[in-house]
Amino acid sequence: MFVTSCTKKLDTKPIDPLVTTSATLFDNPAAYKQFLAKLYGSLALSGQKGQFGAPEIQASDEGTTCFLREYWAAEEVTTDECLNAWGDGGLVEYHGGIWSDNNLYVQLMYERLFINIAYTNEYIRDVNAKLGGLTGSLKNDATQYVAEARFLRAYFYYCAMDMYGNCPFATEADLPGTFIPKQIARADLFKYIESELIAIQPTLADAGANEYARADKAADWALLSRLYLNAKVFTGTDRSTDCITYCNKVISSGKYALHNNYRNLFLADNNSYRDEIIMPIAEDGVNTQSYGDMTFVIHAAVGGSEDAANEFGIASGGWAGNRPTNTFVNKFADPSGNTDKRAIFYTSGQTIPITNPTVFTQGYLSAKFKNVTSTGARGSNDTFVDTDFPLFRFAEIYLNYAEAVLRGGSGGDRGTALSYINKIRDRAYGNASGEITDGQLTLPFMIDERGRELYWEAFRRTDLIRFGLFTGGSYLWDFKGNVPNGAATDEHLNVFPIPASDRLLNSNLKQNPGY
């Protein structure tokens, strides 16, 4: 076939003014921020129009293609913190530790991560190409937008490194359609993420100074503290000292503190609590409508005799899907919440033990996240929720600091670590009755305390792996290993497999051991 061009050029801008391409997109100065909003939107939405059309990934249930839903399931359903009642084969495999490289959820999480990375690469490439022609405030804004896009890319690569180990790798320097991505070693990807997060710090907004739900220096420091806390898993080298360094940066900024009411942090008006929530995934029942964001987290936890409309703000009803295992509920000495107020469980009509995972009325229910405000008012929509997801929260920084001290990191001390933990527990108990002594501040205590403070915030799988408890038989929970009382699982499950679908397309990819 022969192709000719009446203009003698095949790289011209389209004549039709209604057609937008990469060549014309940034003719409108507002597009720089609009495209950035798309990158942030990819944390919650399934496509350009949210839940209702133009999905970016094909699946029978569009909601399952969203980042937050897939990430939450990977971090929670695979652990003691969540058991699903739907009998969905992929989720049964998740909790039972019997997944393969054909598991749908393994595949969808992978696809979402790498399509989000592709969006950030495109944005960084296109805006960098335009920066030389910009001036004044637009140039300053666009420069900061690129830094935020690099932060999001680093975050997505962090998730990929954590979940899949050795990943396909591409940056803005790799033009789409001109190459097949090569696989990067996990330790090398760690170095790349670290270098990116350090490089962008001068360009990001100061701690607490950016627009709500956008990355700033504090979010960057928080991610670095998380990266370094898990460094030994990712690289074989302990980086606890660096973890403490970046915890101290967040703490010394003076912008954050523990909010005085734990329960309010997970309600529909939690966007008001910037004192503790460093960076959220923003939700809005009118403008952010998706079945794969916090709408999923809240709906899937509601069922049984719970009052979905008045207690949870979802008049459309719950989905009777996710609830904690008995093993996890027992981390709280008093599950009623009368002592440790973080024990936000619904028990009425629920029975113990869990003998059949598909019976939602077996086991206590988590009532932590709700689509009602701190005053009891419903969210703006009875189906789609207003409750933001706390991606980085100040309590995590205290917990990271204390654990890094216990693991031998320099730049901190046990006394300060103990004071931070007791501040968390003072809030949880409402007084000093929950405080611990120096002798009680141990690593086994820390993994349980992280569970009590951070449950259902998508930490648990990563935490259990770091403590050597996710696989093996030293720690069992309900239906681990796909048996009622729990059974040992193989350590190869500490990383997910590279999906078979991508290995068929990319001959550069080598499967993770054990799959």
Residue pairs with C-beta under 8 A, 6 or more apart in sequence:
3 10
11 23
13 21
13 23
13 24
14 21
14 23
14 24
22 122
22 126
25 31
25 35
25 126
26 32
26 126
26 127
26 130
29 138
32 127
32 138
32 141
32 142
32 145
33 141
33 145
35 123
35 126
35 127
36 123
36 145
36 148
36 149
38 48
38 119
38 123
39 116
39 119
39 120
39 123
39 148
39 149
39 152
40 152
40 213
40 214
40 282
41 288
42 67
42 112
42 115
42 116
42 119
43 67
43 68
43 116
43 281
43 391
44 66
44 67
44 68
44 281
44 282
44 283
44 288
44 290
44 292
44 293
44 294
44 389
45 51
45 66
45 288
45 290
45 292
45 293
46 55
46 56
46 57
46 62
46 63
46 65
46 66
46 290
46 291
46 292
47 53
47 54
47 55
47 56
47 62
48 54
48 56
50 288
50 289
50 290
51 62
51 63
51 289
51 290
51 291
51 292
52 289
55 62
55 65
56 65
56 115
57 65
57 108
57 111
57 112
57 115
58 65
59 65
59 104
59 108
61 291
62 291
62 292
63 69
63 290
63 291
63 292
63 296
64 70
64 104
64 105
64 108
64 292
65 108
65 111
65 112
65 292
66 112
66 290
66 291
66 292
66 293
66 296
67 112
67 113
67 116
67 292
68 281
68 292
68 293
68 294
68 296
68 297
68 389
69 291
69 292
69 293
69 296
69 297
70 105
70 108
70 109
70 112
70 292
71 109
71 159
71 458
72 296
72 297
72 456
72 458
73 91
73 94
73 105
73 109
74 94
74 105
74 109
74 163
74 461
74 496
75 458
75 459
75 460
75 461
75 462
76 82
76 322
76 456
76 458
76 460
76 461
77 83
77 84
77 91
77 94
77 95
77 322
78 94
78 95
78 97
78 461
78 470
79 460
79 461
79 464
79 470
79 477
80 324
80 325
80 327
80 328
80 451
80 460
80 464
80 475
80 477
80 478
80 480
81 324
81 325
81 328
81 451
81 455
81 456
81 460
82 95
82 322
82 323
82 324
82 325
82 456
83 95
83 322
83 323
83 324
83 325
83 354
83 357
83 363
83 478
83 479
84 91
84 92
84 94
84 95
84 300
84 321
84 322
84 357
85 303
85 320
85 321
85 322
85 323
85 357
85 358
85 359
85 360
86 321
86 358
87 357
87 358
89 104
90 99
90 103
90 104
90 105
90 106
91 105
92 98
92 357
92 482
93 99
93 100
93 103
94 103
94 105
95 357
95 479
95 480
95 482
96 479
96 480
96 481
96 482
97 471
97 480
97 481
97 482
97 489
97 493
98 481
98 482
99 105
99 106
99 493
99 496
99 497
100 106
100 497
100 515
101 497
101 498
101 499
101 500
101 503
101 511
101 515
102 499
102 500
103 497
106 496
106 497
106 499
107 499
107 501
107 502
109 163
109 496
110 160
110 163
110 164
110 496
110 498
110 499
110 502
111 499
113 156
113 159
113 160
113 163
114 160
114 168
116 152
116 156
117 153
117 156
117 157
117 160
117 170
118 170
118 176
120 149
120 150
120 152
120 153
120 156
121 153
121 170
121 171
121 172
121 174
122 172
122 176
123 145
123 146
123 149
124 146
124 149
124 150
124 153
124 171
124 172
125 172
125 173
127 142
127 145
127 146
127 149
128 146
128 172
130 142
131 139
131 142
131 143
131 146
134 142
143 203
144 203
144 204
144 205
146 203
147 200
147 203
147 204
148 204
148 214
148 215
150 196
150 199
150 200
151 196
151 197
151 200
151 204
151 215
151 219
151 220
151 223
152 215
153 196
154 193
154 196
154 197
154 223
155 223
157 167
157 189
157 192
157 193
158 193
158 223
158 226
158 227
160 167
160 189
161 167
161 186
161 189
161 190
161 193
161 234
162 230
162 234
162 462
163 495
163 496
164 495
164 496
164 497
164 498
164 512
165 186
165 495
165 512
166 183
166 184
166 185
166 186
166 189
166 510
166 512
167 183
167 184
167 186
167 189
168 181
168 182
168 183
168 184
168 502
168 506
168 508
168 509
169 181
169 182
169 183
169 184
169 189
169 192
170 179
170 181
174 181
180 506
180 507
180 508
181 506
181 508
182 508
183 508
183 509
183 510
184 192
186 234
186 235
187 234
187 235
187 236
190 227
190 231
190 234
190 235
193 227
194 224
194 227
197 220
197 223
197 224
197 227
198 224
200 220
201 217
201 220
204 210
204 215
204 216
204 217
204 219
204 220
205 214
205 216
205 217
206 216
206 217
207 216
207 217
207 218
207 221
207 250
207 253
207 255
207 256
208 216
208 218
208 253
208 255
208 256
208 274
209 216
210 216
212 271
212 274
212 282
213 271
213 279
213 280
213 281
213 282
213 388
214 279
215 279
216 279
217 249
217 253
218 249
218 250
218 253
218 255
218 256
218 278
218 279
218 392
219 278
219 279
219 391
219 392
221 246
221 247
221 249
221 250
222 246
222 250
222 278
222 279
222 392
222 396
222 397
223 392
224 242
224 246
225 243
225 246
225 247
225 250
225 397
225 400
225 401
226 396
226 400
227 234
227 239
228 239
228 240
228 242
228 243
228 246
228 404
229 239
229 240
229 243
229 400
229 403
229 404
229 466
230 462
230 466
231 237
231 238
231 239
231 242
231 243
232 238
232 239
232 466
233 465
233 466
233 494
238 407
238 408
238 409
240 403
240 404
240 405
240 407
240 408
240 409
241 404
241 409
241 410
241 411
242 409
243 400
243 401
243 404
243 409
244 401
244 404
244 405
244 409
244 410
244 411
244 412
245 411
247 397
247 398
247 400
247 401
247 404
247 412
248 401
248 411
248 412
250 256
250 278
250 394
250 397
251 397
251 398
251 401
256 275
256 276
256 278
256 394
256 397
257 275
257 276
257 394
258 276
258 394
258 395
258 398
258 423
258 424
258 427
259 265
259 273
259 275
259 276
260 427
261 374
262 341
262 342
262 427
262 428
263 341
263 344
263 368
264 270
264 273
264 374
265 273
265 276
265 277
265 390
265 393
266 368
266 369
266 370
266 387
266 390
267 370
267 372
267 373
267 374
267 387
268 313
268 370
268 371
268 372
268 373
268 377
268 378
268 379
268 380
268 385
268 386
268 387
269 373
269 374
269 375
269 386
270 277
270 280
270 387
270 388
270 390
271 280
271 282
271 386
271 388
275 394
276 390
276 393
276 394
276 395
277 388
277 390
277 392
277 393
277 394
278 391
278 392
278 393
278 394
278 397
279 391
279 392
280 388
280 389
280 390
280 391
281 293
281 294
281 388
281 389
281 391
282 288
282 388
283 293
283 294
283 295
283 385
283 386
283 387
283 388
283 389
284 380
284 386
285 371
285 379
285 380
285 381
285 383
285 384
285 385
285 386
286 380
286 381
286 384
288 384
289 295
289 381
289 384
290 296
290 384
291 299
293 385
293 389
294 369
294 385
294 387
294 388
294 389
295 383
295 384
295 385
297 369
297 389
297 456
298 312
298 314
298 369
298 370
298 371
298 385
298 387
299 314
299 316
299 317
299 318
299 319
299 321
300 318
300 319
300 320
300 321
300 322
301 318
301 321
301 322
301 323
301 365
301 366
301 367
301 369
302 308
302 312
302 314
302 317
302 318
302 319
302 320
302 365
303 318
303 319
303 320
303 321
303 360
303 361
303 365
304 320
304 346
304 348
304 349
304 350
304 360
304 361
304 365
305 348
305 349
306 312
306 318
306 346
306 365
306 367
308 314
308 315
308 316
308 317
308 318
309 315
309 378
309 382
311 367
311 370
311 372
312 318
312 367
312 370
312 371
312 372
313 370
313 371
313 372
313 378
313 379
313 382
313 385
314 371
314 382
314 383
314 385
315 378
315 382
315 383
316 382
316 383
320 360
321 360
322 366
323 360
323 363
323 364
323 365
323 366
324 345
324 363
324 364
324 365
324 366
324 455
325 354
325 363
325 477
325 478
325 479
326 352
326 353
326 354
326 363
326 364
326 478
327 476
327 477
327 478
327 486
328 451
328 455
328 477
329 335
329 343
329 345
329 363
329 364
331 448
331 451
331 452
332 340
332 342
332 343
332 345
332 452
333 339
333 340
334 340
334 343
335 343
335 345
335 347
335 364
336 343
336 345
336 347
337 343
337 344
337 345
339 429
339 433
339 434
340 428
340 429
340 434
340 452
341 428
341 429
341 430
342 428
342 452
342 453
342 455
343 452
344 366
344 367
344 368
345 364
345 365
345 366
345 367
346 364
346 365
346 366
346 367
347 364
347 365
349 361
350 361
350 362
350 363
350 364
350 365
351 361
351 362
351 363
352 362
352 363
352 364
353 362
353 363
353 478
354 362
354 363
354 478
354 479
354 484
355 362
355 484
356 362
357 479
363 478
366 455
366 456
368 455
368 456
369 387
369 456
370 387
371 378
371 379
371 385
371 386
371 387
372 378
372 379
373 379
379 385
379 386
379 387
380 386
389 457
390 457
393 454
393 457
395 424
395 453
395 454
396 454
396 459
398 420
398 421
398 423
398 424
399 420
399 421
399 424
399 446
399 449
399 450
399 453
399 454
401 412
401 416
401 417
401 420
402 417
402 418
402 420
402 421
402 441
402 446
403 443
403 446
403 450
404 412
405 412
405 413
405 414
405 416
405 417
406 414
406 417
406 441
406 442
406 443
406 446
407 443
414 438
414 441
415 438
417 441
418 436
418 438
418 441
421 436
421 441
421 449
422 432
422 434
422 435
422 436
424 449
424 453
425 434
425 435
425 436
425 449
426 432
426 434
426 435
428 434
428 452
428 453
436 445
443 467
447 463
447 464
447 467
447 469
450 459
450 463
451 460
451 463
454 460
454 463
461 470
464 470
464 475
465 471
465 494
468 474
469 475
470 493
470 494
471 488
471 489
471 490
471 491
471 492
471 493
471 494
472 488
472 489
472 491
473 487
473 488
473 489
476 485
476 486
476 487
476 488
477 486
478 484
478 485
478 486
479 486
480 486
480 487
480 489
481 487
481 488
481 489
490 514
491 514
492 512
492 513
492 514
492 515
493 514
495 512
496 512
497 511
497 512
497 515
498 509
498 510
498 511
498 512
498 515
502 509
503 509
503 511
